[in-house]
Amino acid sequence: MSENLFIDSPLNGTLIALADVDDKIFSRGAAGKGVAIKNPDGKIFAPFGGSVKFFASPGVIGLKSFGGVELLIHVGLNTCKLVGESFKPQVAVGDIITRGQILLTFDPQEISRAGFDATTPVVVTNPENFGDIVFKLDGQKVFVQREGFFFTLKNFLCYNLRGGVGYA
């Protein structure tokens, strides 16, 4: 069995289960396994060292960690229609990134004023390479089991996970 994976949230807000997102592609796990951040603050940080693989649109960024984690961050729901008006990339495709580096800034209020939900899905697009995944943000944790069952944990002790510990 693959090792478990721990990922710090790439943006601040409130972690929610991906199943609770009002978008069938994300909520059903079709894009990968992950979480969403409700009420994001407008800054996306690199959750690990690696590289920028793509910008599918100004608010959709793909990352790959040096450890092989492929992460998709999709700012807001259906925001591709905004055509970059609210997004300011701080990196380019192919850039090497370091943990904590600002990758993208955006205006969540502008997204809301335009009639879109700023809730931001964050998904591992290659979850088959890992065991269970734990997303962490300021004491909040969402545990994504390999089988796809989601629940939130409070004061979760990482060493209690089945199997090994793997970091992105």
C-alpha angles and dihedrals in degrees: 000000000000122000121263117259129223119198128181112223111261091220140030124252133080120322115228133176114268088233087067094059116110093233122089096211092057101031093054092048095244091137094044141281119306151090139273132233116225119203095014118197097227104258128098116202128192106260090200143003115278138088143298106252100181151339105218088184129344092280099040116079131177122205135184121201123218084247092059101260112146110205129188119198115190112187107217131338118289089351093138084091089067090073095215098303093131100033132089114185114209094189137039135226110284095025118138109234134201128213110275096019115139108247104173139001125204140170110245091187091055089050090052093045088054088057099256133122111245092206104132122214116212113191139175103228094195101047092146088077093062142049120233118340127222119196114198133197127164096325093321117114133185116195116207111194119213087244090058103253113142131205138148122245128203120207090357114183109221094209090063092070118111112257129358133336120250126181125203 
